[in-house]
């Protein structure tokens, strides 16, 4: 009987410590919200810059293709990639999420994590939209054309690029991106659950 009481008191002590460690003070939540806001502003500008560069690169490539060779698969792939890049730019039009001076930090943090989660899952599904463009560019011979433009003369390398190797490599890369964004969304889900317990 005495052993049971001691075991029960240990269990109660463990549970009380777990509850104490789970609670986050208001100051800690506000500090987390400010860190989250500061971290996401440069991320937003980097994404916007990369999107603008991608739009410029695909637009330049499309113009060169239209002027030099009417290769329908290459044109279709470039148009598809250009449209995807424009769509990404359109989704970034709202700017980074900013904390209202009088707003509660916990609500800002929840909203921010929710936006981040939706974005991660959207990008994850958006990866699928790259597949048609990649197939069209491969089918049109873009890897071989790019290698020739870079001055590659090796018949072996050109044969390798004309085969399914570039398509397989891109499928592996897209699968890795899909998985990475899924894992990141899971981390954000855990953060949202942690905030919901507060």
Residue, then its C-alpha position, 0 to 999 in steps of 0.5 A: x500500500x505504501x509503495x502504491x502511494x509513493x508511485x502515485x505521488x511520483x506520477x502526480x509530481x511528473x504530471x505537474x512538472x509536465x503541465x508547468x513546462x507546457x505553459x508559455x508566458x504572455x511575454x514569451x508568446x509576444x517574443x515568439x511573435x516578434x521573432x516570427x515576424x522578423x524572420x518572415x519579412x526577409x523570406x518574403x523579399x527573397x521569394x519575391x526576388x526569386x519569382x521576379x528573376x524566374x519570370x524574367x528568365x522564362x520570358x527571355x527564354x520564350x522570346x528567344x524560342x519564338x524568334x529562333x525556332x518554332x519548337x511547340x513543346x519548348x514553347x508550351x513548357x516555357x509558357x507553362x513555367x512562366x504562368x506558374x511563376x506569375x501565379x506565385x508572384x500573384x500569391x505574394x502580392x499581399x506582402x508579409x504578415x505584420x503584427x498589429x500594434x494593439x493586436x494580441x500576440x497569440x492571435x497573430x502567431x496563430x494566424x501566421x502559423x496558419x498562413x504558413x501551413x496553407x502556403x506550405x501545403x499549397x506549394x506542395x500541391x503546386x509541385x505537381x503543376x510543374x510536371x507538365x512543363x518539365x515533361x513538355x520541355x524534356x519532350x521538346x529536347x530542352x536538356x540537349x539544347x541547353x547543353x549545346x548552348x553551353x558548348x557541350x560537344x560530347x556525343x555521350x553526354x548529349x545522348x544521356x540528356x536526350x534519354x529519360x535521365x533528365x526526366x528521372x532526375x527531375x522526378x526525384x527532385x520534385x519528390x524530394x521537394x514534395x516530402x520536404x514541404x510535407x515535413x515542414x507542414x507537420x512541424x507547423x502543425x505541431x506549433x499550432x497544436x502547442x499554441x492551441x494548448x495555451 
